[in-house]
Every structure is written in structure tokens, then in C-alpha cells.
Amino acid sequence: MSRCVAFLLALLFATVTVSSACVAAASDWVSFTLQPDRGDGKIHASFRDEGRGPRDNNWSTGFLPSELVGLDVASFRASGARPLRFAIVREAGRLDCSGSGGNSLATGNCNFTADPGFTQLLVGRGIGRPSREQAFGLMAINAHREVIDAVAAARYPTPTIDELMALTALGVTGNYIGGLAHVGYRPRTIHGLVEFKALGITPEWIGGFVRAGYGNLPAGELVQLKALNVTPEFIAGFDRIGYRNIPAATLVQLKALDITPEFVRSAVGQRAELPPVNELVQLKLFGKHRLR
């Protein structure tokens, strides 16, 4: 794996780990604040476990009014102050909240309850029994059974709870997992699947390489191609000037050094014989006079 890819994945996992820790609620009660969200029709909700300090266990995001089940939106937006209630209901658990609000601002407290069926699913699949913090985090990022089922159906190793949270946080879905399998790819580990998603490796992106004559590339080569933004168009440019079937590892090297078809033609001239592909690095670094 290239250093840049390794760094990206380390940063990603650090971000997911910090986020999952920071949204967790260790006590039953969590304070909330509701206010308008940037003029997009959503309501911005912030949740905090007051018992663990202002910098710990925070979760903040925008909701459609319909996602705040039972909230009287008209009362929330009207002038004055009045009691308000709402719930956030998800597969992994729910928050039941009550407080007071008006003038598009509300505050109060919520009680978090992990969903027993979802917890039992995690235990039964060998993923583990989540701590209270993990259970709250799974609810906050909206973990779904569909992802658990898709991972099992594609015969990935059983994920840990933190890996499941990473998959969910990145937006991995059953359709994404199935789409990769349809084009012949199933990274060997959950970490590899997270890596694919983090880099934006999609079935459609893979299909572009298949059409360019690069089917059945190892997963590691796909990662390096994507990390350096090697595209089918980049390959087609070399094909047009006479370089065909360049190995994927060589394409990665060419892109890393910014060796493009346009550079090659400009460096050797339209009438000059093209150097072998394995000499293009010398052409970039030393100029035409160093070529054999």
C-alpha cells in the first residue's frame, strides 16, 4: 500500500474512532438543543451528556422535521415558550426527548434506549455486545441490519462493533457490497472494504477499467490507481500515442511523476520514435538526451 493511502486510512480510522467516542452517552439522560439548520428546511439538533463535561460525548446533525417524531414544528417555530416532545427512532435504538421551546429554539433532556433486537443481532452474529457508548454511537450514525446481512452474505470476516461503525459512517450499504461482488471484487478484510469506500472505489469506477482492458486487477492495484486518480481517460491518452497494455503498476508510477501523454509527445516531438514505456521515467527526470 502506498504511503499516501496508508495515511488516508489511518486518518479515516482515527476520525471514525474519535467521532464514535465523542457521540457516546454513558448515562441515561442527554441534553438537547434544537435550532434552525442553515436555511435548508432542516432542524439542527445537538446532544450532550452533561455528566461528562462540555467537550465529551457530543452529537450534532441536521434532521428533517419528520425525523423528529412527534415534534410540533409549528409550536417550535412560534413565538413564546411551551412544552415540546419528540423522539428519534432508529434500528439501533431511540432517543425520547422532552423540554420547552419556541422562537425556533428548544432545549431539554433525552433518554436513550438501545434496541434489544438490534443488540441481540450483534451478539448472535458474533459482532459483540455493545457498551452503552457504542450502542449510542450505533444509533447516532444510524447503523442498519442490512449492512450486517450484506457483509455476512458476501462472506467477509465478522466485523467488530467499531468496524461496523466505520462502515456505517462511510455510507457503506448492502447495494454497495453487492455491486462490488457483481463486478468480481470482495476485499479480503473489513479494513479493505472500508478502504475501498473511503477512496470512492465503486462498481461503476471499476467498470471503466474493465472497458479499458483492465479487468481482474488485484484489489491492491485498484487502491493505488484510485489513490493517484489514474482514470480510463489517462490510459486512453497513452493508447492514442502508441502505448498499449501498460501494466497497472507502471500507470501508477507514471501518474505519480506526472508523466502524461501530452508530456511525452511534447518531450520527444511528433516525428521522434517513442521511447519504451520503461524509459519514460528517465525522460521525465533527465530529458531526452539521457535516453538510450
N, C-alpha and C positions, 0 to 999 in steps of 0.2 A: 504494500500500500504506500502511495506517495506521502511525503511529509505533510503536504497541504491537506490531503484527505484525512490523515490521522488527526491533524489539528482540528479540522472541522468537526470530526466525530467526537473528539474529546470535549470540544466546546459545546456541542449539542447535548451530550450526556450530562455535562455539568449544568447546563441551563435547565434541562428537564428535571434533574435531581433537585436543584435549588428551588425550582417552581413547585414541585410536588411537596417539598418540605414546607415551603412558605404558605401554601394554601391550607395546610392541615389545621384541624381544630381538635385539641386534646380534651376539651371539656364539652359538656352537652350544649352550652349556650354560646352563641356567636352574635356579636353586634352587627347591625347592618346600617347602611346609608343608601338611599335611593335619590337620584337626581337625573336631569336630562342628559342625554348622551350625544353631543356634537351635532345636533340638528338632523339626525337620520331617522327619527321616529322611535329610537330605542330608549330604554331607561338604563342608566348606568348604575350598577349595584356594586357596592364594596362591602366585604365581610371581614370581620376581625375578631380573633379570640382575645378579648380584653385581659384575660388572666395571664397571658404570656408576653405582654408588652406590645407597644405600638409598632414594632418592626418585625414581629414574628407572626406567622400564620395568617397572612392576608390573602384574599382572593378578590379580584376586581375584574368585571367584564360587563359588556352591554347585553341586554335582553330585549327581545320583542315583548311588548306588553302581554301578549298571550302566553308567554313562557312564565310569567309571574302569576301562577294560577290563583284566582280569587281576588286579585288586586282590583279595587275600584279605581280605575285610571282617572275618571272624572273627578273624584274626590281628591286624588293625589295632586292633580293639577289646579284645583280650585283654591281660592284664597281661604285663609283661616287654617285652623288645625283640627284634626279629628282622628279617631282610631282607624288604623289600617291593618289589614292582614293579607298575606299571600303565602304561597308555597312554591318551591322549586322541586319538581318531581322527575327523577331520572332513574335509569335502570339500577345504578349502584346505590341509590339512597335518596333521601329527601331532606329539605330544609323547610320547617314550618316557622313562619316569622310573624311577629305582631309588633306594633308600635303606633306611632302617630305621625301624621304628615299633612301637608298642604303646600300650596305655592310651589309645586314641583320639587319638594324636598321632604324626605321621610327618614326617620331613624327608629331603631328599636332593637329587638333581640330575636334570635332564631334558635330552634332546637334541631340538631342534626340527628337523623336516624339512618343507619346503614340498612340497606335492603337485605333481609335474611336470605332470600332466594339467590341473590347475586353472590352473597358471601359464601353460601353453600356450593354454588357453581365453582367458585375459585378453589375451594377446598377439595371438591370432588374431582376436579381436573388436575389436581396436583400443583396448582399455582401457589397455594398457600392461603392462610387466614390473615387478612389484612389487619394491621394495627388500626387504631382509631384515626391516626393521621393519614394512613394510606387509604382507609375507607373514605374519608372526607375528600382526599385528593382524587380518587376514582370518580366520585360524584361530581367534583368540580370540573374535571376535564371531560366528563360525560362518556365514561367507558361503556362499551356495549358488548353484549354476549356475542353478537355477530362476528366481531374480530376474534374472540376466543375460539369460536366454532371454525372460522376460516383458517386460523393458524393450525388447529388440530387436523382439519381436513387436508391441508397441504403437507402434513407430516413434518412440521417444524418441531424442533425441541420445545418442550413445555416452557413457556416464558415465566420469569419471576414476576412478582407484582410490579416492581419498578420497570421492568421491560414492557409489561402491558401498558403502564402509564406512558412510557416513551412512545410506543406505537400509537396510542390514542392521541397524545399531544401533537404528534406529527400529522395526524389525519389519515393514518393507515386504515383502510376499510376492507371488508370482505371482497368487494369488487376489485380492489387494487391487488390483493393477494391472488385472487382467481385469474385476473388479467395477466399477471406475471407468469403464472403456471401455464396459461394458454399459449404464450409465446415461448415456452420452454425454460423458464427461469424460476428457480426456487433457491434463493441464497441458503447456504448450509446452516446458518445460525440466525437467531432473532437479531443479533447485532448486525448481521449482514442485511437483513430486511430493513432495519432502521436506517442503515447506511444508504441503501437504495432510495428510500423515501426522502431522506434528508437531502440528497443530491438531486432529487427530481427525476430519477430514472423511472420512466413509465413504460407500459407496454407499447404505447404509440411511439415513444422515442426509440425503443429497441427495434420496432418495425421499420423505422427509417434506415437503420443499419443493415437489417436483413435485405431490404430492397437494394441497398448499395453493394450487396455481395458479401456482407459480413455477418452471416448467420452463425449461431452456435459459439459466439465469443464467450470465453470464461467470464464469470461474474466479476473477477478482479480487474479484467481489462475494461469491462464496461464502466466500472467505477472510475478508473483512471481517465478514460475517454470523456466521461461526463464532468469530472473534476476540472479538466482543462478545456471544456467546451469544444471538443472536437465534434464536428457535425457532418452529416452526409454531404452537405454542400462543400465543406472543406475537402472531403475526399474526392468529390466530383471535379473540383478545380484541378487537382493533381492528375486525375484521369484525363481531363481535356488536354493537358500539355504533354501527355505521354507516359505518365507514371500510373501503372495499374497494379492492383492487388498488393498495395503497400501493407505490410504487417501492422497490426494494431499497435504494438509496442513502438514501432517506428513512427506511426502517426502521432502518438503521444509525445515522443521526443521532438518531432518537427514543430508541433504546436507549442510546446514548452519554450522553444527557442525562437518562436515567431517566424518560422520558415514557411512562407506561404507560396502558392503557385505564382502569384504576382512577383514576389521577391525573386524566385528562381529565374523567371523569364527576364526580369529586369537586370539581373546579375550576369547572365550568360549571353543575352542578346537573342534576337529572334532567329538568327541564322546559325548560331552555335549549336553543336551537338550537346544534348543534355547530359550532364554527369550522372553516373549511377546514383540511385537514391541513397545508398550508404555513404556517399561523399557530400551530400547536401549540408551536413553539419560543418564540414571543413569550409564549404563555400560561404556559409554564414559567418564563421568565426575568422577566417583568414583571407577570404576573397578568392577570385578566380585563379590567381597566379599560383596558389598552393595546391590546385587540383592536379591529379595525375593525367 
